[in-house]
């Protein structure tokens, strides 16, 4: 085969041609509707001297200006940045215009009835629609979980409980279940026990439970409650959550975890406990389908059955919602660059309905837009020069093309089967 050498100018022309072709491909589609599911923004942790975590270490947990579990001021600022960027994205894709406030036919914002979710929605609205009065809907008394966002077990049968526990064990490890997962997490547990000085904690001295990794493990599958598990994976999740929230809040590394975390690799090892907890408990297929059914049905009704009039529906819930939705939808394994978490704080899942302008056919696209760890920690503004991170997701039952689109008919079939 004859080798052809192209001049730099020809190569540059080819690159411009390819870029133009890609732009043309995008312009062949029109965005018709989007449902955005957001995890709440940066909140204060639940670790206080009087909490159960206070018994896990002789060290004093740092005191925050914000109440435990409430959205922090920094979290509000980050959410306004995200709202501003999403408004630009919606205007760019011609779903909204930037010369007027949105109407109820344009935007519908619905949050779980907790302070951190309602505040996230409020700050998002301020950033996205400054100067506009956009209602923030929450349907329960403040501090009460809305059934739409509450990932609880509803099947009270013993048969379901057995299937749920088997599914959790299978997700943890195909052969050895949760015990096998605890063994895999042993290095992280040991590291955490050293950081919190566990052997000098009240838990060790008063209750004689001095091996962090050998705390008793038990599942809780009870109708009307969230699925739960006790033991080192649950305790470790709460502790790693407190550490990562300190990091996001911008604390000096020397002040986080009493100076016990030295680098990002160690951070990732500790956060792996929290990641495993969410994956195992809310990502096991049987449990995921059970606890996400209402939320997925709502999204399906909004996008497919035209029960949501607004062009943009913005929902605010929790990482447990994201983990269970992804598992139920059979989202293929994905990696979020520049992030410690797979369901990051403030991250947003976009369910987008598009139309091919030539054929008239409709398509679905699912994207995960999120702030990188550094964007959160450094309180970086988001704009076209510094956009949020973006990963296109794919359902196993809804294959995508090179542009990330899956035929709407295929998505409908997959959702119908899931919600049957």
N, C-alpha and C positions, 0 to 999 in steps of 0.2 A: 504494500500500500504506500502510495506516495505521500510523503510528509509535506504539509502546507504550513508555511510560516506567515502569520498575519502581522502587519505593522501595528504599532501601538494605537494609531488613530482608528484602524479598522476594528481592533479589539474594543476600543472605547465605544465605537458606533454600535457594535453588537450588544454590548452591555446596556446601552441606552434603549436599544430595540427590545431587548428582553424585559427591561423594566417597564417600558411602555406597554408591552403585551400583557404583563402582569396587571398593570393598572386597568387596561381595557377589560381584562377578565373580571376584575372586581366591579368595574362600572357596569357590567352586564347584569348585575343583581341590585335589587332595591330592598332595603330593610323595611319590613312591614310592621313588626311588633317585637318587643323584647320584655322578658321577665328577668329581673336581676335579683338573685338571692344573695344577700350579704350577711356574712358573720358580723356580729357587733364589733365595734372598734376597741381600742386599747382601754382596758379596765384595770382597776386596782385588784390585787390578789385577795384570796380568802385567808391568807396566813396572818394571824395576829397572835399576841401572847396568850390570849384566852381561847384560841381555836384548838382543834385537835392537833394541828401541826405544831402548836406551842409545846406539846409534850414530846415532840420528836427530836428536839435539840435543846441544849442548855443555852444556846445563843438567843439573843433577842431579835425577833423579826423586825425589819424596818417599819416605821410608822409612815403611812401615806397621808397626804392631805385630803385624799378622796376616801369615801366610805368603801369598805370591802365590796367588791363586785361592781361598783359604780364606774361608769365611763369617766376617764380622767380628762382634765383640760387639754392635755396633749392629744388624747384620743379624739377629742372634738375637733381640734385643729387639723389633724390628719384626715379626718372624715370630710371636712370642708374642702381640703385639697382634692380629695378623691371625687367629691361631688362636682367640683369645677371641671375636672378633666372629663368626667362622664358626660356633662352637658356639652362640652366641645365635641365629644365623640358622637353624641346623638344629633347634634346640628350638622356635623360633617356628613353623617349618613342620612341627612334630610328627614329624620323622623320628627324632629322639633325644629323650631326657628329661634333665633337669638334676639328677635326684635319685640317679643311680647311674652308675658307670663303664661305658663301652661294652664290649661283648663282641666276639668275633671275627665274630659275625653282624652287628654294628652298624658297625664301622669296620675298614678294612684300609689300612695305610699302606705304600707301596712307593716307594723312592727309587733313583735311579741310584747306583752305588757310588763316588762321589767325596765328599770331605769336605764340600764346600759343599752338596751335595744331601742327604746324610744328616743333616748338622747342621740344615738347614732343616726337614726332617721332624721332627727331635727337638724343636726349639724350637716348631714348630707344635703338636705334641702337648702340650707343657707348657702352652701358652696355651689350647688347646682343652679339654684334659682334665686339669686340675691335680690332682695327687695320685693319678692313675690310671696303671697300668702297661699302656700300649698298645704292642705290639711294633712296631718299625721294621724293615721287611724290606728288605734289599739282598742281591742274589744273587751278586755277584762279589766278589773280593778288593778291599779298599779301594784306591782309586786306579785301578781298572780300569773301563772303560766297559761297562755292561750292554747287551747287544744290543738290548733293548727301547727304550733311550733313545739309542742310538748311531746318528746319522743318516748311515749310510755307504752307498756305492754297492755293490750286490750283482751287478748285471749287468755281466759282463766283456766283452761283445761290442763290436766297433768300431761297429756300427750304433747301439747305445744311446749310446755316447759322442758320436757325431755328433748324434743327436737331443737329447741333454742340452745340448751346447754351443749348438745352434741355439735351444733353449728359453730358455737363460740370456740369450743375445743378444736374443731377442725380448722378454723381460721387461724387459731394460735399456732398450731403445729399438727400436721397430718397424722403424726404418729403418737406424740406424747402430750398433746393438748397444752393447757395453761401451765402445767408443771415444766414442760419442755421449753415454753417461752420464757418462764422465769429463769431457767438455766441459761438460756441465751443472753438474757439481760443481766446475768450475774456481774459482769465487769462494771456495768453502769450502776447497779445497786451498791457495789463495793465502793465505787467512787463517791456516790451520793452519801453513803453512811459516814465516810471519812470527812466529807465537806461539812456535814451537819453535826459532826461529833456525836454520833448516835449512842455510843457506849456510855456517855455521860448524861444522856437525856432522862427525863422523868419516865418515859416509856420503858427504859431499860432498868433504872434503879428502883422504881416503884412497882412495876408490873413484871419484872424479870423477863422481858422480851428483848433480848440483847443482840439478836442476829437479825439485822434489817431484812435480809433476803428470805428469812424463814417465818415472817409474819403469816398467820393462818390465812389461807386463800379459800374463798367460798363465793359462789354465784348467787345473785338475787334476781329471780325472775318472778315478779309478782304483778298481777293485773292491777292497773291503776298507777304503777310506778315505773320509773325509768329502769332499764336493765342495769344491774350493778355487779361489782366484784370487789371483794375485800382483799387485803394482802399487800405485798410490796409494790405491785403494779399500780394499785389505787393510790397508796401513800406517795409513791414516787412521782405519780402524775401531778398531784397537788403541789409537791415541792418543786419539780422542774417548771411547772406553770408559774410559780412565784418568781423563780429565777429569770425566766425568759421575759416576764412582764417588767421586771426591774431593768433588764437590758434594753427593751423597747422604750422604756420611759426615759432613757438617756443617762442612767446612772454610770458613774465611773466603774470600770471593770474591777478596780480594787475594792469597791464597795458592794459589788454583787456577790451574793453567797459568802459574805464575810471574807472576801478575797480568795475564796477557794477555787474559782474557775480561772484558768490561765489562758485559754485560747479557744478558738471556734470549734476545734475538733472535740474538745471536752464538752463544750456546750451542746454540740450535736449528739454526743453520746448520752448526755443526760436527757435531752429532749426526746431521744428515741424511746424512753419509757412512756412518755405522754403519747407519742405517735402510736406505739403498740397498743396502748389502752384504747384509744379511739377506734383503731382498726379492728381489734378483737371484739370489743363490746358492741359497737354500733355498726361495724362493717361486716359482721357475719351475715350470710345471706338470709337466714330465717328471721333473725332479729331485725335486720335492716328493712326488709319488706314490711314487717309488722309495724315498726315505729315511724316509717316515712310515708305510709300509705295516704294519710290525709293531705300532707304537703304536696306529694306528687300528683294526687288527684286535683288539687287546687291549680297547680301549674298546668296540668293537662287541660283542665276546663278553660283556663284563661287563654292558652295558646291555640288549642285545637277546636274547642267547642264554643268559642266566642262568648264565653260568659264574663270575660273581662273586657270592658269597653275601652279602657285606656290603652294608648299605644305603648306606654312604658309603665310597667308594674314593678315597684321596688319593695322587696320583702326583707325584713331584718330578723335574723334568728341566731343560731348558735353553730359551733363546730360539730356538735353531735348531729345536727340536721344535715350538714354537708356530708359528713362521713356516711351516714345511713342512706342518703339520697344517691350518692355515688355508687355504693355497693348494690342498692336495689336496681339502679339503672345499668349496672354492669359496665361502669366506666373502666376502660382499659388502664393498666398501670401507667402512671404519669410521673414526671419529675418537675418540680417547681424550682428553676434556677434561682440562685441568690436568696434562698429562704431556708430556715431551719425546719419549718413546719410544712405539712402537706395540706392543712386546712388553716392557713395563716389568719391572724387577727385582722379584721377588716377586709378580708378577701371576698371577692364577688364573682359569683357564677352567673354567666350570661346565657340565657336560653333565647336564641334569636330566630325569628321567622323571616325568611328572605324569599323574594320572588325573582325568577329568571325573567328579565325584561323581554327576551326574544321568544321563549316558548310559553311563558306564563306559568310554568310549573313552580311549585313552592318547595322550599328546603328549610332544614333546621341546621343550626350551628350552635355548638356549646363551647364557650370559652371561659377560662379562669383568668380574671384580671386581679392582680394583687400587688401590694407594695413589697419591695424587697426588704430584707432585714435592715440593710443600711438606710433605705429610704425612710423606714419607720424610726430607727434609732436617731438619725440625723435630722429628722423633721423636715424632709425635703418636699418642696412644692412639686406638684405634678403638672406637666404641660407637654406639648408636642416634642420639646427638646429633651424632657425627662419624664417619659410616660411610665405608667405602672408596668410591671411585668405582665406578660400575656402568654398563656399556653392554650392551644386548641385541644379539647377533649373529644374522645370517641367512645360511643357505646358499642359494646360487642355486637348487639343486634341492630345497629344502625351505622354501617360502614360509611366512611366519609371519602370525598374526592380530594384532589390536591389542594383545593381551597378550603377544605374543612367542612363542606356541606354534605348533609345526608338528606335524601328525598323525604319530604314531609309525610308521604304515604307510608314509608318504611318506619318513620318515627311513630306515626299513629298506631301501626300494627304492634310495635314493640311496647308502647305504653298500654295499649288495650290488653295485651297478654300479661303485662306486669300487674295491672290494676284489676284484673278479672277476679 
